[in-house]
Amino acid sequence: MNNIEIKECKTHGTTEFVLRNDGRYRCKKCSVDAVHKRRHKLKDKAIEYKGSKCEKCGYNKSKRALSFHHLDPNEKEFAVSSANKSWEKVKSELDKCMLLCMNCHMELHDEIENSKTLV
């Protein structure tokens, strides 16, 4: 059974359409665009929820440079950045995290790694 058809998309022109779980076909590129858009909206909302700046140094110039660090890796249920969950579940996961800029995040991981090698 072939779940791909070539059809005309209003946005992308002639392209592949894939069969969805509801039995309808959707443009493959539109599907990718929708996921991309949802992830960006989720990250924006999550950053705002966590205070919109690095919790260590206050950096807030680029949202792309901000990430979520789980305080206890054993409590991590899912990666916030790729979550396909309700906002309530995402907030619950965010409560286990710090919002850090890339520099502070990497420095924190270096401190964690260095403390492991000293033991």
Beta strands, then each sheet from edge to edge (+ up, - down):
strand 1: 4-9
strand 2: 13-19
strand 3: 25-27
strand 4: 66-70
strand 5: 97-101
sheet 1: 1+ 2- 3+
sheet 2: 4+ 5-
end
